[in-house]
């Protein structure tokens, strides 16, 4: 049965509004006249498909799941260090989605770390001008060798934060073991976009599923 939205005035001049389910507009008019309400407007509201709302919620959950996956991928480099007598032995793992290690490297006697910044030059054919981009990587100095994080082309400058965490622990030498991460900006940005779109789509679908009436 259709749902009708109405506005009107009482015999005392007060404005009222509401909704009624009825077979027709005439039935709504008759019901409101019985309540001494002079009808000003009647608008039919038809039910939308609840399946459309559920479908939106399903797509939203897929997007949110993708956001979680991309957030896990963004933690691209895991650096775990264990204290030895003189310094720390560290393992640097390039990790896909937080659960699959693509490769791992070890270094012994780690005492310091630096944020190495590299500038890559290029040429933009459209603007006919030279371009440059800066990338960051964590470099750990060991007894005889160095160990550097390598994975994506444009890691976030969180290398500063990772290096700060490493050097703080290297200096204090109080923790038996510790770990830090170098976050990658491209998957982190994708995760943020997917999460926002998914959340908005989920709220829209939930609203449609709970209140399946729209005004015509």
C-alpha positions in Angstrom: 0.0 0.0 0.0 1.4 3.4 -0.9 2.7 5.8 1.7 1.5 9.5 1.4 3.2 12.5 2.9 0.8 15.3 3.7 0.7 18.8 5.1 -2.3 20.7 6.3 -4.0 23.0 8.8 -6.4 22.4 11.6 -9.6 24.3 12.2 -7.6 26.5 14.6 -5.0 27.4 12.0 -2.2 25.2 13.2 0.1 23.7 10.6 0.5 19.9 10.8 2.2 17.3 8.7 2.6 13.5 8.7 2.4 10.4 6.6 -0.4 7.8 6.0 -0.6 4.5 4.2 -3.8 4.4 2.1 -5.1 2.9 -1.1 -5.3 6.4 -2.8 -5.0 10.1 -2.3 -8.8 10.3 -2.0 -8.6 7.9 1.0 -6.0 10.1 2.6 -8.2 13.2 2.1 -11.2 11.4 3.6 -9.2 10.3 6.6 -7.8 13.8 7.3 -11.1 15.5 6.8 -12.5 13.2 9.5 -9.8 14.7 11.8 -10.9 18.2 10.8 -7.6 18.8 8.9 -7.7 21.0 5.8 -5.1 19.4 3.5 -2.6 21.6 1.7 -0.4 19.1 -0.1 -0.3 15.3 -0.5 2.8 13.6 -2.0 3.0 9.9 -2.8 6.2 8.2 -1.6 7.1 4.9 -3.2 9.3 2.2 -1.7 12.7 1.7 -3.3 14.2 -1.7 -3.6 15.7 -2.8 -0.3 17.9 -5.0 -2.3 19.5 -1.9 -3.7 20.5 -0.8 -0.2 21.8 -4.3 0.7 23.8 -4.3 -2.6 25.4 -1.0 -1.7 26.3 -2.3 1.8 27.9 -5.4 0.2 30.0 -3.3 -2.2 30.9 -1.0 0.7 32.1 -4.0 2.7 34.3 -5.1 -0.2 35.8 -1.6 -0.4 36.5 -1.6 3.3 38.1 -5.0 3.0 40.2 -3.6 0.2 41.2 -0.7 2.4 42.3 -3.0 5.2 44.4 -5.0 2.7 46.0 -1.9 1.3 46.7 -0.6 4.8 48.5 -3.9 5.5 50.4 -3.6 2.3 51.4 0.0 3.2 53.5 -1.4 6.1 55.9 -2.5 3.5 59.2 -2.9 5.4 59.4 -4.5 8.9 62.6 -4.0 10.8 63.1 -6.3 13.8 66.2 -6.0 16.0 67.4 -8.2 18.9 70.1 -7.0 21.3 73.5 -8.7 21.3 76.4 -8.0 23.6 77.8 -5.0 21.8 74.9 -3.8 19.6 71.8 -5.3 17.8 71.3 -7.9 15.1 68.5 -6.8 12.8 66.3 -8.4 10.2 64.7 -6.2 7.5 61.7 -7.9 5.9 59.8 -6.7 2.8 56.3 -7.9 3.6 53.3 -8.1 1.3 49.9 -7.4 3.1 51.4 -8.0 6.5 51.6 -11.7 6.2 53.7 -12.8 3.2 57.5 -12.0 3.4 58.8 -11.3 -0.1 62.4 -11.3 1.1 64.4 -10.7 4.3 68.0 -9.5 5.0 70.0 -9.7 8.2 72.7 -7.5 9.5 74.9 -8.0 12.6 76.2 -5.4 15.0 73.8 -2.6 14.1 74.6 0.7 15.8 73.1 3.5 13.7 70.5 4.2 11.0 70.0 7.0 8.5 67.2 8.3 6.3 68.8 8.2 2.8 67.0 10.5 0.4 67.5 10.0 -3.3 66.3 12.4 -6.1 65.3 10.9 -9.4 65.3 13.1 -12.5 63.0 12.7 -15.5 61.5 14.5 -18.4 57.8 15.4 -18.9 57.0 15.2 -22.7 53.7 17.1 -22.3 55.1 20.1 -20.4 58.6 19.7 -22.1 60.3 20.2 -18.8 62.5 18.3 -16.4 60.9 16.7 -13.3 62.3 15.2 -10.2 61.0 13.0 -7.4 62.4 12.2 -4.0 62.4 8.8 -2.4 63.4 7.7 1.1 64.9 4.5 2.4 66.1 3.4 5.8 69.8 2.5 5.9 71.2 0.6 8.9 75.0 0.5 9.4 76.4 -2.8 10.8 79.8 -4.1 11.7 81.0 -4.6 8.2 78.0 -4.0 5.9 74.9 -1.8 5.5 71.3 -2.8 5.0 68.8 -0.6 3.1 65.0 -0.9 2.7 64.0 -1.3 -1.0 60.5 -1.9 -2.2 58.3 0.7 -3.8 59.4 3.7 -5.9 57.9 6.4 -3.7 57.9 5.4 0.0 56.5 7.9 2.5 59.0 10.0 4.4 58.2 7.9 7.5 61.7 6.8 7.1 62.5 9.7 9.4 60.3 8.2 12.1 61.6 4.7 11.6 65.2 6.0 11.8 64.4 7.9 14.9 63.0 4.8 16.6 66.0 2.7 15.5 68.6 5.2 16.7 66.8 5.7 20.0 67.0 2.0 20.8 70.5 1.7 19.4 71.6 4.4 21.8 69.8 3.3 24.9 70.4 -0.4 24.4 67.7 -1.2 27.1 65.2 -3.2 25.1 65.9 -6.9 24.6 64.2 -6.6 21.2 62.1 -4.1 19.2 60.7 -3.5 15.8 59.6 -0.6 13.6 58.0 -0.2 10.1 58.6 1.9 7.1 55.2 2.9 5.7 54.6 3.2 1.9 52.5 6.2 0.8 50.8 4.8 -2.4 48.9 1.9 -0.8 48.3 4.1 2.3 46.6 6.7 0.2 44.5 4.1 -1.7 43.5 2.6 1.7 42.3 6.0 2.9 40.2 6.6 -0.3 38.7 3.1 -0.2 37.8 3.4 3.5 36.1 6.8 3.0 34.1 5.7 -0.1 33.2 2.4 1.5 32.0 4.1 4.7 29.8 6.6 2.8 28.4 3.8 0.6 27.7 1.7 3.6 25.8 4.5 5.4 23.8 5.2 2.2 22.9 1.6 1.8 22.0 1.2 5.4 19.7 4.2 5.3 18.0 2.9 2.1 17.6 -0.6 3.6 16.1 0.7 6.9 13.8 3.4 5.3 13.0 2.1 1.8 10.8 5.0 0.9 11.8 7.9 -1.3 9.7 10.9 -2.3 8.5 11.1 -5.9 
